[in-house]
């Protein structure tokens, strides 16, 4: 299985859209999160799991960026949650 991501929640905070979701780096170390936003101004990544993560996932972009392809780098077999803000 390759990289996957999903949008699980959408809302509006003031004049910004905020979308949340999950990501899973099953057998690869990089992938694109489709935030569902036209323009992503910021994104936070949080690891999940039953043990401490060896490395934190990182955003491999200069923000703001097209919200349909926010590239992240993470350890293989690492999954987690993301929250993105923009338009």
N, C-alpha and C positions, 0 to 999 in steps of 0.2 A: 504494500500500500504506500502511496506517495503522500505528499503534503495535502492537507485538507483544512478548510475553514468554513465557518458558518456564522451568519448573523442570527442572534437569538432574541434581541430586544432593540427597539427603536423608540426614541423620544425626542423632545425639544427642550433645551435649557436656554431660556432667554431668546436670543436670536440665532442660536447654534443648534444644529442637529447632533445628537449623540447616539451612536450605535454601539452595541456590545455583542460579543460572540465568543466562539471557541476556535482554537487551532490545534492541529495535531501533526507533528513531524514524525510520522511512523518510521520511515526508513531513509529519509533525506534530511539535510541540514538547512535547507533554505526553501522558501516558498512565498507566494503572493497572497495576502489577505485581501479579499474583496469586501470592503467595509460597507458598500452600498451608498457611499457618499460620492458626490461629484468631485469635491475637493476635500482632502483630509489635511487638517491643520495640526493635528496632534494625535498620537496613539500611545496607549499604555499597554504593556504586556505583563502578564502575571503567570508564573509556572504553576502547574498543579501536579500532584503525585503523592505517593506515600512516603517519599524520602526527600531529603534536601537536594535541590538541583545542583549539578556540578557547575554549570555556567548559566547565567541569565540570558534570555533571548534578547536579541538586539534588532533595532530598526536599521535597515540598509538603504536609507533614502535621505534626501534633503527635503525637509518639509517646508511649505505645503507641497502636496503631491496629489496626482489623480487618485481618488479614493477607490478605484476599481482594482488597483494593483499596488498595494503597500508591501514591499519586500521585507521579510524578516529573516534573520539567521538564528538558528537554535540548534541545540544538540539533537542528534538523531534519537528518535523515540521519546522526545519531549513534547508535552502538550500543555495547554493552558488556556487562559482567557485574555481577551483584548477589549479595550474600550477606545473608540475613536470619536473625534469631534471635528466638525467642519460644516460644509454646506452640501 
